[in-house]
C-alpha cells in the first residue's frame, strides 16, 4: 500500500512541478515592448503660473491646457530607450526604462519625470509631473498631466 501511494503521489506531483518550472521559464523569457517610433497625442495639463512650455500665464494662476505632444524614440536596448520629446515648439532629449512587469515604466527629461503604461502595442498612457518647468522663473509653477499617445 505504501508503494502504491508513493507512485500515485509522484504521478501528480512531478507534472505539477514541471508545469510550474515551465511557467517560470516563460515569464522570465518575456521581452520588453518595442517602443521605437513616433508617438503623438494631446495633453490634459493642469498648470500653475507660466513657463517656457506654457506662456501667457500669471504667477499663481491655475490653468487647464491642451497641447499636441510628440515622442520620437529612436534607440532601445532591452528595457532602456531614448529619443526626443516635443511640445509647443520645444524639443528635448528624453530617456526611459520599462519596468520588470513589461507594461509600466518611467521616463525623464530636463523638465521632470514621467510614468507610463503600455495599453497595447501602439498606445501608451503617460503621466508627467514637475514642480516647475523653469527653476529660474518664479512664475513657472507646477505642472501635472496625464495623456495617451498613439504610434504613427
C-alpha angles and dihedrals in degrees: 000000000000091000093050091050091050091050091046091051092047090050090063104028099052095054089046091056090045091054092047091050092049091049091051091049090050093050093049091049093061114127127219114257115262105250098174111128144055118304121192133188146133126264129233097208127185105193135179113205127339136298144154095296095035109042127174096046125128124231109278094006114140114219136176111213141175124209133170111250130195128194116192111191110189103162131050133165114180105305098346122086142167143189139119137307121209130194132155094353094311122114123189135172115262133192130194148173134209116231122239090261087067089225107074134040150147136259134188138194133170091280102050150300133300136199122203143184127203105234094181134333091284104034134065131186108216132188125191130189135174137160090226137353092210114034092189092056112075089197093059101092137175124315128200123181140163121185144151125242129197127209112245 
